[in-house]
Every structure is written in structure tokens, then in C-alpha cells.
Amino acid sequence: MKLLTKKLVQDLLATTDKTCLSLYMPTHRSHPDNLQDPIRFKNLLKKMEDSLLKKYSKDETNSFIEPLEELIQNPEIWNQNLEGLAVFSAGDWLQVVNLQIPVEELAIVADSFHTKPLRKYLQSSDRFHILGLDRHEMKLFEGNRFSISEIDISEIIPTTIEEALGSELTEKHTTVASYGGTGGESSNMHHGHGGKKDEVDVDTERFFRFASEHVEEYYSKPIGLPLILAALPEHHHTFRKVSKNSHLLKEGIQINPSAISTDKLATMTWELMEPVYLKKLNDLADLFGQAKANGKGSTVIKEVALAATEGRIETLLVEEDKIIAIRITNLVTGNTQNKDLDNPIVDDLLDDMGELVIKMGGEVMVLPADKMPSDTGLAAIYRY
């Protein structure tokens, strides 16, 4: 079971097997709702089987389906769900992916993997990271407008102040003596490196600098998502003083994330992110409008298909849930032909187009239907 990464999508796009099985379905995190997930999975396999039988014999079809059928009896698949599940199979290669987004049910057999739902998440404008921080530990979350999930960063980054600073932790070198006080209370005297509060402040600043540098190196720079700080109000100033992360948003969440539920944190974060997200979508629509007015943009399927094959598309906007059963029949002319999606060599045109644009060095952005600047399911901005 893997989480979604750009590397995984690249591996899927590089597959050259002639028969690729792609399955998507929404899943449930907890019992008893998750009991229905294996049944839904089995029903989708039946659709794949029907599609395969149009091209292959019964025995050949069984050889494609059997590896996926074995997953039905695997409790690890159904007891560790997030919001969705994707399964890819071709030859001896089988990959099961946990998704942090809900997806529509889809079972496609084609000559390439169907990756648009994955790219929808990787290329969407609503994704973000949340850094939950206090004096003692840090947590990192990834989310979108639907939900957030904590990322296990412990194998890459030490997450507690003790692990991060080690022998440099000032408090370990402080000698504390206890003396009796009035009313049976005791007071502490500190020797060595200044007062207790000064030492805590020094350690906090060191830990925050460590957190900022490592999150930037391993997550912000490689992935490029906005970073939102969730911490107590007094910790925001200290963190921003030491952080050089250009992805850090000016606005943050003024609360210790450990004091609220994940659902509450998701709600508070999206209230902060939504204006940023909507601005990005409006900017993309405006950019396309300007390009089209200058003769460098189109929403006509055949025109865009030709531009894609010629490597002329700089940015392709595609509608997130639209499926177009059209196949590009000629990579030189961009000619297309209407086909039946049940045909085992036919995938979604928008998926194929997105893959082609990426291979040609262009960018693909997946947008909600109400934010698309066209009703054809796509809009292309040309390089020339």
C-alpha cells in the first residue's frame, strides 16, 4: 500500500504494457462503513472482466483479474483506508494506492493507465501543508478542500525537541537545586547558562529553526505547496523570525493543533486557504482568456489534440470529473475518433491529453467544472 507521489504517477505513465487495468473507488476510514468497500471493489472487477472479454478469451481474462481478486481477502487493504483507493495492474506489476481524496467509482481497461484522478490531486490548486508546532514537537499534515491527513515524517525528520537538538539541548546542561519555600512550596535555583526561561527560549528558537529548515528541504521545496503554521500565538513570532521558507503563508492558525480535532483543524485551515485557492483559479481563467484573445488558446478538442502532439501546449486546463470516450488516433495529425469507453484499448481523452502534455514538458491543471473557462472539458494555453 502506497501513498500518492509524483514518482508513482511517472512510473504509471512510463508503463508500456498493452493491457493496463485501472480501478478507482471511494472508501471508508472506519467500521462498520468499511465493510461495504470489498463488495464495491468486487463489483468494479466485474466491469473490468466484461471489458476484457470483448478482446480476450475467458482464460486470458482470468489471468488479468485473479491478482486483483486476491486483494479482496487482504485485511490490510480494507482496514487502513483513507478517502479513496486506486489499484493498477499490468503484467506482473500491481500497485495499491491510498488516496486522501474521495474519487468516483471507475474501472478502465486500456493500453495505458488512467491517471487523471491522481493528477487531479497532485496538480490541483487546493493542496497545502500544515505545520503543527509547539515547544516540544512538530507534526506535518497534508490536505485539500476535502480533508487533511497527518504525514509520518519521523523516518526523515526528528519530530521532538530532544531528538532534534540532542546534546545541544541547553536544559540538559542546567543544574537545578530545590529549596524550601513558604507554605510548604519549593523554589528552584538554576546555575550555569542563565535563567530557566532564557534557556527555554533559546531551545525553542533552535527547535523552530530546525523544524523550518527541514520541512522546507524535504517537503516545501520538492512539492511546492503553501505552508500554514498552526501554533499558539506567542510561537508564531518566534517561528517567523527564524524561518526562511518562501512557501510559508503570512496568515496562520493561532492555536495549538494538539488541542483540537483533525476535523476542526481541517475546517480552520480551509477557511484560511479558500481565498488563496479561488484567486489561483480566477488567475488561470484570466490567463486563458488573454491567450485565446491573442490566438494562443483554444477549447476545440481537435485543435488542442493537434497542439498537444506538436508539443505546443504550455498549460492545459482539464475538467476534473469529465470523461470523454475519444481516442487520439494519430500522434502526428492529432486526429481523434469517438470510441466506446468499454473498449479495452480506449481511455479517457482528457487523461490521454494530460499525459501527452506532461511528456512534452507542459503543465496540466485539473479544475472543478464551475471554474473551467469552457464547456468542452478542456482549455489549452499555447506556447506559440
C-alpha positions as CSV (number, residue, x, y, z in Angstrom):
1,M,0.0,0.0,0.0
2,K,1.5,3.3,-1.0
3,L,0.6,7.0,-0.7
4,L,0.3,9.1,-3.8
5,T,3.6,10.7,-5.1
6,K,4.7,12.3,-8.3
7,K,7.2,9.4,-8.7
8,L,4.3,6.9,-8.7
9,V,2.5,8.8,-11.5
10,Q,5.7,9.0,-13.5
11,D,6.0,5.2,-13.2
12,L,2.4,4.7,-14.3
13,L,2.9,7.0,-17.3
14,A,6.1,5.1,-18.3
15,T,4.3,1.7,-18.4
16,T,4.3,0.2,-21.9
17,D,2.2,-2.9,-21.3
18,K,-0.7,-3.2,-23.9
19,T,-3.3,-4.1,-21.2
20,C,-3.4,-1.8,-18.2
21,L,-6.1,-2.1,-15.5
22,S,-7.0,1.0,-13.5
23,L,-9.6,0.9,-10.7
24,Y,-10.7,3.8,-8.5
25,M,-13.3,3.8,-5.7
26,P,-14.2,5.8,-2.6
27,T,-13.5,4.1,0.7
28,H,-14.4,4.5,4.4
29,R,-12.0,5.0,7.3
30,S,-13.9,3.2,10.0
31,H,-16.1,0.3,10.9
32,P,-18.9,-0.6,10.0
33,D,-18.9,1.6,6.9
34,N,-15.7,0.0,5.6
35,L,-17.5,-3.4,5.4
36,Q,-19.1,-2.3,2.1
37,D,-15.8,-1.5,0.4
38,P,-14.7,-5.0,-0.6
39,I,-18.2,-5.6,-2.1
40,R,-17.9,-2.4,-4.1
41,F,-14.4,-3.4,-5.2
42,K,-15.7,-6.8,-6.4
43,N,-18.5,-5.2,-8.5
44,L,-15.9,-3.0,-10.2
45,L,-13.8,-6.1,-11.0
46,K,-16.9,-7.5,-12.8
47,K,-17.0,-4.4,-15.0
48,M,-13.3,-4.9,-15.9
49,E,-14.0,-8.6,-16.7
50,D,-16.8,-7.7,-19.1
51,S,-14.5,-5.2,-20.8
52,L,-11.6,-7.7,-21.1
53,L,-13.9,-10.4,-22.5
54,K,-14.5,-8.2,-25.6
55,K,-10.9,-8.8,-26.6
56,Y,-9.6,-11.8,-24.7
57,S,-10.6,-15.4,-24.0
58,K,-12.1,-16.4,-20.6
59,D,-8.7,-17.9,-19.5
60,E,-6.8,-14.8,-20.6
61,T,-9.3,-12.6,-18.8
62,N,-9.0,-14.6,-15.6
63,S,-5.2,-14.2,-15.7
64,F,-5.7,-10.4,-15.7
65,I,-8.4,-10.4,-12.9
66,E,-7.0,-13.0,-10.5
67,P,-4.3,-10.8,-8.9
68,L,-6.9,-8.2,-8.2
69,E,-9.4,-10.7,-6.8
70,E,-6.8,-11.8,-4.2
71,L,-6.9,-8.3,-2.7
72,I,-10.5,-8.9,-1.6
73,Q,-9.2,-11.2,1.1
74,N,-6.4,-9.0,2.3
75,P,-7.4,-7.2,5.5
76,E,-4.6,-4.7,5.3
77,I,-6.3,-3.2,2.2
78,W,-9.6,-2.6,3.9
79,N,-8.6,-1.8,7.5
80,Q,-6.2,1.1,6.6
81,N,-8.3,3.2,4.3
82,L,-8.3,6.9,3.8
83,E,-10.8,8.6,1.5
84,G,-10.2,6.6,-1.6
85,L,-8.4,3.6,-3.2
86,A,-6.7,3.2,-6.5
87,V,-5.4,-0.1,-7.9
88,F,-3.2,-0.5,-11.0
89,S,-2.2,-3.8,-12.7
90,A,-0.3,-4.7,-15.8
91,G,1.6,-7.9,-16.4
92,D,3.4,-8.8,-13.2
93,W,3.1,-5.2,-11.8
94,L,0.5,-4.5,-9.2
95,Q,0.2,-1.3,-7.1
96,V,-2.4,-0.4,-4.5
97,V,-2.6,3.3,-3.5
98,N,-4.3,5.0,-0.6
99,L,-5.9,8.3,-1.6
100,Q,-6.5,11.4,0.6
101,I,-9.4,12.4,-1.7
102,P,-12.8,10.9,-2.5
103,V,-12.9,9.6,-6.0
104,E,-15.7,8.4,-8.3
105,E,-16.0,4.7,-9.0
106,L,-14.2,3.9,-12.2
107,A,-12.9,0.7,-13.8
108,I,-11.0,1.1,-17.0
109,V,-9.1,-1.4,-19.2
110,A,-6.9,0.3,-21.8
111,D,-3.5,0.4,-23.4
112,S,-2.3,2.9,-20.7
113,F,-3.1,3.6,-17.1
114,H,-5.8,6.1,-16.3
115,T,-4.1,8.7,-14.1
116,K,-6.3,11.8,-14.3
117,P,-7.8,11.3,-10.7
118,L,-4.2,11.1,-9.4
119,R,-3.1,14.1,-11.3
120,K,-6.2,15.9,-10.2
121,Y,-4.9,15.7,-6.7
122,L,-1.2,16.4,-7.5
123,Q,-2.0,19.2,-9.9
124,S,-4.9,20.8,-8.2
125,S,-4.6,24.3,-6.7
126,D,-6.3,23.5,-3.3
127,R,-3.5,21.5,-1.7
128,F,-1.5,22.7,1.3
129,H,0.7,21.6,4.1
130,I,0.1,22.4,7.8
131,L,3.0,22.5,10.3
132,G,1.7,21.9,13.8
133,L,4.2,23.2,16.3
134,D,4.8,23.7,20.0
135,R,7.9,23.8,22.2
136,H,8.2,20.1,22.3
137,E,7.3,18.6,19.0
138,M,6.1,19.1,15.4
139,K,3.6,17.4,13.1
140,L,3.1,17.8,9.4
141,F,-0.3,17.4,7.7
142,E,-1.2,17.5,4.0
143,G,-4.7,18.4,2.9
144,N,-7.0,19.9,0.4
145,R,-10.5,21.3,0.4
146,F,-11.9,17.8,1.3
147,S,-9.8,16.7,4.2
148,I,-6.4,16.6,5.9
149,S,-4.2,13.6,6.9
150,E,-1.1,13.6,9.1
151,I,2.2,12.7,7.2
152,D,4.5,10.3,9.0
153,I,7.8,12.4,8.8
154,S,9.6,10.6,11.6
155,E,11.7,8.5,9.3
156,I,13.1,11.6,7.6
157,I,12.9,14.3,10.3
158,P,13.3,14.0,14.1
159,T,10.0,15.4,15.4
160,T,10.7,16.2,19.1
161,I,12.9,18.8,20.6
162,E,15.0,16.1,22.3
163,E,15.6,14.2,19.1
164,A,16.2,17.3,17.0
165,L,18.7,19.1,19.4
166,G,20.2,16.1,21.1
167,S,23.3,17.2,23.1
168,E,22.7,20.8,22.1
169,L,19.6,20.9,24.2
170,T,20.5,23.6,26.8
171,E,18.3,22.3,29.6
172,K,20.3,19.1,29.8
173,H,23.3,21.1,30.9
174,T,21.4,23.1,33.6
175,T,21.9,22.3,37.3
176,V,18.7,22.7,39.3
177,A,18.7,23.0,43.1
178,S,15.5,22.9,45.1
179,Y,15.0,24.9,48.3
180,G,12.0,25.0,50.6
181,G,9.7,28.0,50.3
182,T,6.9,29.4,52.3
183,G,3.7,27.5,52.7
184,G,5.4,24.1,52.1
185,E,6.2,25.2,48.5
186,S,9.6,24.9,47.0
187,S,11.5,27.2,44.6
188,N,14.2,26.2,42.1
189,M,17.5,27.9,41.6
190,H,19.3,27.5,38.3
191,H,23.0,27.6,37.7
192,G,25.1,27.6,34.6
193,H,23.6,29.1,31.5
194,G,21.2,31.7,32.8
195,G,17.6,31.6,34.0
196,K,15.3,28.8,33.1
197,K,13.1,31.0,30.9
198,D,16.1,32.2,28.9
199,E,17.2,28.6,28.3
200,V,13.7,27.5,27.2
201,D,13.5,30.4,24.8
202,V,16.9,29.6,23.3
203,D,15.9,25.9,22.9
204,T,12.6,26.8,21.4
205,E,14.2,29.1,18.8
206,R,16.7,26.4,17.9
207,F,13.9,23.8,17.6
208,F,11.8,26.1,15.5
209,R,14.7,26.8,13.2
210,F,15.4,23.1,12.9
211,A,11.7,22.5,12.0
212,S,11.6,25.2,9.4
213,E,14.8,24.2,7.6
214,H,13.9,20.5,7.5
215,V,10.3,20.9,6.4
216,E,11.5,23.3,3.7
217,E,14.2,21.0,2.5
218,Y,12.2,17.7,2.4
219,Y,8.6,18.9,1.7
220,S,8.1,22.6,0.7
221,K,10.8,22.8,-2.0
222,P,10.2,19.4,-3.6
223,I,6.4,19.6,-3.6
224,G,5.9,23.4,-3.7
225,L,2.7,23.6,-1.6
226,P,1.7,26.5,0.6
227,L,2.7,26.0,4.2
228,I,0.4,27.1,7.1
229,L,1.6,27.3,10.6
230,A,-0.6,26.1,13.4
231,A,0.7,27.1,16.8
232,L,0.0,29.2,19.8
233,P,0.0,32.9,19.1
234,E,3.3,33.5,21.0
235,H,5.1,30.9,18.9
236,H,4.2,32.5,15.6
237,H,6.5,35.4,16.0
238,T,9.5,33.2,17.1
239,F,9.0,30.8,14.2
240,R,8.6,33.5,11.5
241,K,11.7,35.2,12.9
242,V,13.9,32.1,12.1
243,S,12.0,30.7,9.1
244,K,13.2,31.4,5.5
245,N,10.6,29.2,3.9
246,S,9.2,31.1,0.9
247,H,6.1,28.8,0.9
248,L,5.0,29.9,4.4
249,L,1.8,31.9,4.3
250,K,1.6,35.2,6.2
251,E,-1.6,34.1,7.8
252,G,-1.6,31.2,10.2
253,I,-3.8,29.3,12.7
254,Q,-3.5,30.7,16.2
255,I,-4.0,27.6,18.2
256,N,-2.1,24.5,19.3
257,P,-3.3,21.8,16.9
258,S,-3.0,19.1,19.6
259,A,-5.8,20.9,21.4
260,I,-8.4,20.4,18.6
261,S,-9.6,17.5,16.5
262,T,-8.3,16.9,13.0
263,D,-11.7,17.7,11.5
264,K,-11.7,21.1,13.3
265,L,-8.1,21.8,12.1
266,A,-9.2,21.0,8.6
267,T,-12.1,23.4,8.8
268,M,-10.0,26.2,10.2
269,T,-7.3,25.7,7.6
270,W,-9.7,25.7,4.7
271,E,-11.2,29.0,5.9
272,L,-7.7,30.4,5.6
273,M,-6.9,28.7,2.3
274,E,-10.1,29.2,0.3
275,P,-9.4,32.8,-0.8
276,V,-5.9,31.8,-1.9
277,Y,-7.4,28.8,-3.9
278,L,-10.1,30.9,-5.5
279,K,-7.6,33.5,-6.6
280,K,-5.5,30.8,-8.3
281,L,-8.4,29.5,-10.2
282,N,-9.5,33.0,-11.3
283,D,-5.9,33.8,-12.4
284,L,-5.9,30.7,-14.5
285,A,-9.2,31.6,-16.2
286,D,-7.9,35.1,-16.8
287,L,-4.7,33.8,-18.3
288,F,-6.6,31.5,-20.7
289,G,-8.9,34.4,-21.7
290,Q,-5.9,36.6,-22.6
291,A,-4.2,33.7,-24.5
292,K,-7.3,32.9,-26.5
293,A,-7.8,36.6,-27.4
294,N,-4.2,36.6,-28.7
295,G,-4.7,33.5,-30.8
296,K,-2.7,31.4,-28.4
297,G,-5.5,29.4,-26.8
298,S,-8.4,27.0,-27.7
299,T,-11.1,24.8,-26.3
300,V,-11.8,22.9,-29.5
301,I,-10.9,19.2,-29.0
302,K,-9.3,18.6,-32.4
303,E,-7.2,21.8,-32.3
304,V,-6.0,21.1,-28.8
305,A,-5.2,17.5,-29.7
306,L,-3.0,18.6,-32.6
307,A,-1.3,21.2,-30.4
308,A,-0.6,18.5,-27.8
309,T,1.0,16.2,-30.3
310,E,3.2,19.1,-31.6
311,G,4.3,20.0,-28.1
312,R,2.8,23.5,-28.4
313,I,0.8,23.4,-25.1
314,E,2.2,25.3,-22.2
315,T,-0.7,24.8,-19.8
316,L,-3.7,22.5,-20.2
317,L,-6.8,23.0,-18.1
318,V,-9.0,19.9,-17.8
319,E,-12.3,19.4,-16.1
320,E,-11.9,17.1,-13.0
321,D,-14.8,14.7,-13.4
322,K,-15.5,14.8,-17.1
323,I,-14.8,11.6,-19.1
324,I,-14.6,11.8,-22.9
325,A,-14.5,8.5,-24.8
326,I,-12.4,9.7,-27.7
327,R,-9.1,8.3,-28.8
328,I,-6.3,10.2,-30.4
329,T,-5.7,8.0,-33.5
330,N,-2.7,9.8,-35.0
331,L,0.0,11.4,-32.9
332,V,1.2,13.3,-36.0
333,T,-2.0,14.9,-37.2
334,G,-3.9,14.9,-33.8
335,N,-6.8,13.2,-35.4
336,T,-9.4,11.7,-33.0
337,Q,-12.1,9.2,-33.2
338,N,-15.2,8.6,-31.0
339,K,-15.0,5.2,-29.3
340,D,-16.8,3.1,-26.6
341,L,-15.1,3.5,-23.2
342,D,-15.7,-0.2,-22.6
343,N,-13.4,-1.0,-25.5
344,P,-10.2,-2.3,-23.8
345,I,-7.9,0.0,-25.9
346,V,-9.8,3.2,-25.1
347,D,-9.1,5.5,-22.2
348,D,-10.5,9.0,-21.4
349,L,-9.4,11.6,-23.9
350,L,-8.7,14.2,-21.2
351,D,-6.5,11.6,-19.4
352,D,-4.6,10.8,-22.6
353,M,-4.2,14.5,-23.4
354,G,-2.9,15.3,-20.0
355,E,-0.3,12.6,-20.2
356,L,0.8,13.7,-23.6
357,V,1.2,17.4,-22.5
358,I,3.3,16.3,-19.4
359,K,5.5,14.2,-21.6
360,M,6.0,17.2,-23.9
361,G,7.1,19.4,-21.0
362,G,3.8,21.2,-20.4
363,E,1.8,21.7,-17.3
364,V,-1.7,20.3,-16.6
365,M,-4.1,21.7,-14.1
366,V,-7.3,19.9,-13.1
367,L,-10.2,22.3,-12.2
368,P,-13.7,21.9,-10.9
369,A,-16.4,22.1,-13.6
370,D,-17.7,25.5,-12.4
371,K,-14.2,27.0,-12.7
372,M,-13.5,25.8,-16.2
373,P,-13.4,28.5,-18.9
374,S,-15.0,26.2,-21.4
375,D,-17.8,23.5,-21.7
376,T,-15.7,21.1,-23.8
377,G,-13.8,19.7,-20.8
378,L,-10.5,21.3,-21.7
379,A,-8.8,24.7,-22.4
380,A,-5.3,25.0,-23.7
381,I,-2.8,27.8,-23.5
382,Y,-0.2,27.6,-26.2
383,R,3.5,28.3,-26.1
384,Y,3.3,29.8,-29.6
